[in-house]
Amino acid sequence: MPVVDVVNLDGKKVGQVELAETVFGAKVNPHLLHEASRWYLRGLRAGTHKTKDKSEVSGAGRKLWRQKGTGRARVGSIRSPLWRHGGTVHGPEPRDYRYALPKKMLLGALRSALSAKLAEQKLTVVEGWTLESHKTHNLVSALAKLNRTRSALLVSHGENRNLELASRNIEGVKLAAPNMLQPYDVLKHDLVLLSKDAAARLNHSLDPEKKPVVVPDVATIAPAAKPAKKEARPKAAARKLTTKKAAKPKTKKGKE
């Protein structure tokens, strides 16, 4: 199991940490690294390329001259692909370049990339990214003490607003979270700087031999008994009889 020194932002050693052999000491697989890098770069492509065909270029649809009798070659439209300013045949169309890559291949490529960086002694574990302010010069001076010469990949676990603001304006420096780490970024940058928490998280998440979390069985709970229905109220014994008034006989108007 590889043991790596833990340094602070001043470049001084403050302790040591053990890294998982299966994650940071795995055998480097160039094929997986190539496939993961190709998959990542294809996902970045916009795919908005487009050329105009014969029906989309500017120009009228009138036949320029009659079919026979002129001695010239026959032509049907000024927008023909054979003519200048005509349409393009079999040109590129907008498309999506993304494709699916098996998760096991991506995790294997990430283990290979981290192992390669550690073997080249270009991986450093930092105690923590505790910056006093969000100013860029504070982070630049800290990276200089951490032997940063060219590009650097900073890996930090959790929210760190000062680190985010200070690193986004430095050329060649990129900030990433452990769960968003890509093999292409690890290979592209010259130096990889992991926080202590990020290294512990990668040890657990990338370990191929980790045991799955067993969820305890939950005993089924019997549903509560429904409340008994209320008894209906007894109806009135008898309704009151309504008496109608007798109708008066109609009398005709006039003399009797």
C-alpha positions in Angstrom: 0.0 0.0 0.0 1.7 3.3 -1.1 2.4 5.9 1.6 2.4 9.5 0.6 3.5 12.6 2.5 0.8 15.2 3.4 2.0 18.8 3.1 0.3 22.1 3.9 0.0 25.1 1.7 3.5 26.2 2.7 5.0 23.0 1.3 6.0 21.6 4.7 5.4 18.0 5.6 2.7 17.6 8.3 2.0 13.9 8.2 1.5 10.8 6.0 -1.5 9.1 4.5 -1.9 5.5 3.1 -3.4 5.2 -0.3 -5.3 2.1 -1.6 -3.1 -0.2 -3.7 -6.0 -1.1 -6.0 -6.6 2.6 -6.8 -3.2 4.4 -6.8 -1.0 1.3 -7.4 -2.9 -0.4 -10.2 -1.4 -1.5 -13.5 -1.6 1.2 -16.1 -3.8 0.3 -19.0 -3.1 2.5 -22.1 -6.1 1.2 -24.0 -8.5 2.3 -21.3 -6.9 5.7 -21.1 -7.2 6.2 -24.8 -10.9 5.1 -24.8 -11.8 7.3 -21.8 -10.0 10.4 -23.4 -11.7 9.8 -26.7 -15.1 9.5 -25.0 -14.6 12.7 -23.0 -13.3 14.8 -26.0 -16.2 13.7 -28.2 -18.7 14.7 -25.5 -17.2 18.3 -25.6 -17.9 18.7 -29.3 -20.8 21.0 -30.1 -21.6 19.3 -33.4 -23.1 22.5 -34.9 -21.3 22.2 -38.3 -23.5 22.8 -41.3 -23.2 23.4 -45.0 -26.0 24.5 -47.4 -27.2 22.1 -50.1 -28.7 22.9 -53.5 -32.1 23.8 -52.0 -30.7 26.2 -49.4 -28.3 28.4 -51.3 -29.4 31.7 -52.8 -30.4 31.8 -56.4 -33.5 31.4 -58.6 -34.8 28.2 -60.0 -35.2 29.3 -63.6 -33.5 27.3 -66.3 -30.7 29.4 -67.6 -31.0 28.5 -71.3 -32.9 26.0 -73.4 -31.9 22.4 -73.4 -30.8 22.1 -77.0 -29.5 24.3 -79.8 -27.1 26.6 -78.0 -24.0 24.4 -78.2 -23.4 24.8 -74.5 -23.6 22.2 -71.8 -27.1 21.6 -70.5 -27.8 23.2 -67.1 -31.0 23.3 -65.1 -30.3 25.6 -62.1 -27.8 28.3 -61.2 -27.6 26.6 -57.7 -26.0 23.4 -59.1 -23.1 22.0 -57.1 -21.0 22.2 -60.2 -21.2 26.0 -60.3 -19.5 28.7 -58.2 -21.7 29.7 -55.2 -23.7 26.5 -55.8 -24.8 24.0 -53.1 -22.6 21.6 -51.3 -23.0 17.9 -51.9 -22.7 15.5 -48.9 -21.6 18.2 -46.5 -21.6 17.9 -42.7 -24.9 18.1 -40.8 -25.5 18.9 -37.2 -25.1 15.8 -35.0 -24.4 14.6 -31.5 -20.9 13.1 -31.0 -21.6 11.6 -27.6 -21.8 7.9 -27.0 -22.1 5.6 -24.0 -19.0 4.2 -22.3 -19.3 1.4 -19.7 -18.9 2.7 -16.2 -16.3 0.0 -15.4 -14.1 1.2 -18.2 -14.3 4.8 -17.0 -13.4 3.8 -13.4 -10.6 1.6 -14.6 -9.2 4.4 -16.7 -9.3 6.8 -13.7 -7.4 4.2 -11.6 -4.8 3.9 -14.3 -4.4 7.7 -14.6 -4.0 8.2 -10.9 -1.5 5.3 -10.6 0.5 6.7 -13.5 0.7 10.2 -11.8 1.8 8.6 -8.5 4.5 6.5 -10.3 5.8 9.6 -11.9 5.9 11.5 -8.6 3.5 14.1 -9.9 0.7 13.6 -7.3 0.7 15.5 -4.1 -1.7 15.3 -1.1 -2.5 18.6 0.6 -3.8 18.9 4.1 -6.5 21.2 3.1 -7.4 24.1 0.8 -7.9 26.7 3.5 -7.4 30.1 1.9 -7.7 33.4 3.9 -9.3 35.2 0.9 -10.4 34.7 -2.6 -7.5 36.7 -4.1 -5.6 35.0 -6.9 -2.1 35.9 -5.7 -2.6 34.0 -2.5 -3.3 30.8 -4.4 -0.4 31.5 -6.9 2.1 31.8 -4.0 0.8 28.6 -2.5 1.1 26.7 -5.7 4.6 28.0 -6.2 5.5 26.4 -2.8 3.9 23.2 -3.9 6.4 22.9 -6.9 3.9 23.9 -9.6 5.8 24.6 -12.8 3.2 24.4 -15.5 -0.4 23.2 -15.3 -2.0 21.8 -12.1 -5.3 20.0 -11.3 -6.7 20.8 -7.9 -9.1 18.2 -6.4 -11.1 19.4 -3.4 -14.0 17.7 -1.6 -16.9 20.0 -0.5 -17.7 23.6 -1.1 -14.8 26.0 -1.0 -15.8 29.4 -2.4 -12.4 31.1 -1.9 -10.6 28.3 -3.8 -13.2 28.4 -6.6 -12.8 32.2 -7.1 -9.0 32.2 -6.7 -8.4 29.3 -9.2 -10.6 30.3 -12.0 -8.4 33.1 -13.2 -5.1 31.2 -13.3 -4.0 29.8 -16.7 -3.4 26.1 -16.6 -5.1 25.5 -13.3 -8.4 23.6 -13.0 -10.5 22.8 -10.0 -12.5 19.5 -9.9 -14.5 17.5 -7.3 -13.6 13.8 -6.6 -17.0 12.6 -8.1 -16.4 14.7 -11.3 -12.8 13.7 -11.9 -12.0 12.7 -15.5 -9.0 10.6 -16.6 -8.4 13.1 -19.4 -7.9 15.9 -16.9 -5.5 13.8 -14.8 -3.4 13.1 -17.8 -3.6 16.6 -19.3 -2.3 18.5 -16.2 1.3 18.2 -15.2 0.7 18.1 -11.4 -2.3 16.7 -9.5 -3.0 18.1 -6.0 -5.4 16.2 -3.9 -6.8 17.4 -0.6 -6.7 14.8 2.2 -10.5 14.4 2.2 -10.5 14.0 -1.6 -7.9 11.3 -1.4 -9.9 9.4 1.2 -13.0 9.7 -0.9 -11.2 8.4 -4.0 -9.8 5.5 -1.9 -13.4 4.4 -1.1 -15.2 5.2 -4.4 -12.6 3.7 -6.8 -11.8 0.6 -4.8 -13.0 -2.4 -7.0 -13.1 -4.7 -3.9 -15.3 -2.5 -1.7 -18.3 -4.3 -0.2 -21.7 -3.1 -1.2 -23.7 -1.4 1.5 -26.2 -3.9 2.9 -29.6 -2.4 3.6 -31.2 -4.0 6.7 -34.5 -5.7 6.1 -37.4 -3.6 7.3 -40.2 -5.5 9.1 -43.5 -5.0 7.5 -45.9 -3.0 9.6 -49.5 -4.1 9.7 -51.9 -1.3 8.5 -53.9 0.4 11.2 -57.4 -0.8 11.8 -60.1 1.4 10.2 -62.3 3.3 12.7 -65.7 1.8 13.2 -68.5 3.6 11.4 -70.8 5.7 13.4 -74.3 4.4 13.9 -77.0 6.2 12.0 -79.4 8.3 14.0 -82.9 6.9 14.5 -85.4 8.4 12.1 -88.3 10.5 13.3 -91.2 8.3 14.5 -93.7 9.9 12.2 -93.8 13.0 10.1 -96.3 15.7 10.9 -99.3 15.5 8.7 -99.7 18.5 6.6 -103.3 19.6 6.1 -104.4 21.4 3.0 -107.1 24.0 3.2 -110.3 23.2 1.3 -110.6 24.9 -2.0 -113.4 27.5 -2.2 -116.0 27.0 -4.9 -115.5 29.3 -7.8 -118.2 31.9 -8.4 -119.0 33.3 -11.8 -119.2 37.0 -12.2 -122.4 38.6 -13.3 -126.1 38.3 -12.4 -127.4 35.2 -10.8 
